[in-house]
Amino acid sequence: MLDQIQGRLAGKSLLITGGAGRIGSATATSALAEGAKVVLADISPERLENFVSSLPTSCRSQVHAITADVTSEAGIQALIDQANSEIGPLTSAVHSAYPISAGWGTSFEELKSSFLNEDLTCQLGGAILFSQQILRHFQSNDIKGDLVHISSIQGISAPKFEHYQGTSMTSPIEYSAIKAGVIAITRWLAKYHSGRNIRVNCVSPGGILDSQPDVFLKRYRASCSNFGMLKADQIAAAVVFLLTPAADAINGQNLIVDDGWSL
């Protein structure tokens, strides 16, 4: 795919946080195939290096990898400053960073305030702070900018708890709160920046394949239409679409990609 540049993102300079994660790396691959220059930001230099080295040599000159912590104002600003110095002003951003505390996944009955506060602050608070800094960057450079956040089907619907019975899997209450919040801030930001040539949207993915137990996969598939659990590149296709000129009139929206799970 990377050898057949289609060019829908030609001229775009795209920053992806969580760039070495499943959605981030799949989005990077798709964006590169569409002609974008890509800055990958991730807290893990090892994962960044492994992903970049997996890309075809022909497109690596279009990729800039930066180790960054996007849970603080200082870390976000340092990332944007470094990206700007390496490739010039950014035109687009995808915030797919997914910082979690040591207590992530604790049952509702055992949830501790320290871990809850950390997760709410780093994930939802981090998304707000990243939005603040990247939208300020767009405005200061007079850029028609695009920002895409990553929410989840758990942000629009309660978990199907019966899918998890008999497994070690769970869907934490704070995850639902965070992802519902991401949808809310997407709408707020789009409205707040009305008239400034800035678009803010989000994508709510269904479950993504990641070695889940067969019993869970079968139950989950029964709630879907054609696929069940999805591949990361199916989510990336929707994210990239929102960055293209074809989506110019889409603003403040939550694009659900879940194979009918939420119907």
Disulfide bonds with the S-S distance in Angstrom:
none
